[in-house]
Amino acid sequence: PCDLRLNSRAAAHQIPMGGSDCSYGMSLPHEGLDYQRTLEEFEKSLLTQALARSRGNKTAAAFLLRMKRTTLAARMRVLETRLPRLVA
């Protein structure tokens, strides 16, 4: 796991403590980003992939994401209102 604490020297050079790369395949754009929208798009992508892999079976998709089926359904409803076109 990535240690999100930064010491002052590491913060000045934007290096996470421990020196490991904790970007998880994504880097912060120079101009910044809309944090909430980015999280929602990432979550939507994961839900869509799980639903596609499970051929639309919500129970199987929830299992892939290690969540309850009811939680998956609730997140789908929330995301659908904010980011239309969630495949179900």
C-alpha positions in Angstrom: 0.0 0.0 0.0 1.0 3.6 -0.6 1.8 5.8 2.3 0.1 9.1 1.6 2.0 11.0 4.3 4.5 13.5 2.9 7.4 15.0 4.8 8.4 18.5 3.9 11.3 17.5 1.6 9.2 14.9 -0.2 6.3 17.4 -0.6 8.6 19.9 -2.1 9.7 17.4 -4.7 6.3 15.6 -4.9 7.7 12.3 -3.8 5.6 10.0 -1.7 7.2 8.7 1.5 8.9 5.4 0.9 9.8 6.4 -2.7 7.4 4.0 -4.3 5.2 5.1 -7.3 1.7 5.3 -5.9 -0.1 6.8 -8.9 -1.9 3.6 -9.8 -1.6 4.4 -13.5 -2.9 8.0 -13.2 -1.2 11.2 -12.7 -2.6 14.6 -11.7 -2.8 17.0 -14.7 -0.8 20.2 -14.3 -4.0 22.2 -14.5 -5.7 20.0 -11.8 -9.0 18.1 -12.2 -12.5 17.8 -10.9 -12.0 15.3 -8.1 -15.6 14.2 -7.6 -16.2 13.8 -11.4 -13.0 11.8 -11.8 -14.0 9.5 -8.9 -17.4 9.0 -10.4 -16.0 8.2 -13.9 -13.5 5.7 -12.4 -16.3 4.0 -10.4 -18.6 4.0 -13.5 -15.8 2.4 -15.5 -15.3 -0.4 -12.9 -19.0 -1.0 -12.6 -19.4 -1.2 -16.4 -16.5 -3.6 -16.7 -17.8 -5.8 -14.0 -21.3 -5.8 -15.6 -19.8 -6.6 -19.0 -17.7 -9.4 -17.6 -20.7 -10.9 -15.8 -22.9 -10.5 -18.9 -25.2 -8.1 -17.0 -25.6 -10.4 -13.9 -25.6 -7.9 -11.0 -24.9 -10.6 -8.4 -21.8 -11.8 -10.3 -20.7 -8.2 -11.0 -21.0 -7.4 -7.3 -19.0 -10.4 -6.4 -16.2 -9.3 -8.8 -16.2 -5.9 -7.0 -16.4 -7.4 -3.5 -19.6 -5.6 -2.7 -23.2 -6.5 -2.0 -25.6 -6.7 -4.9 -27.8 -4.0 -3.2 -24.7 -1.7 -2.9 -24.0 -2.2 -6.6 -27.6 -1.4 -7.6 -27.5 1.7 -5.4 -24.2 2.9 -6.9 -25.6 2.3 -10.4 -28.7 4.4 -9.6 -26.6 7.3 -8.2 -24.1 7.2 -11.1 -26.8 6.9 -13.7 -28.3 10.2 -12.5 -24.9 11.9 -12.7 -23.2 10.1 -15.6 -25.8 8.8 -18.0 -25.4 5.6 -20.0 -24.3 3.1 -17.4 -24.6 -0.3 -19.0 -26.7 -2.6 -16.9 
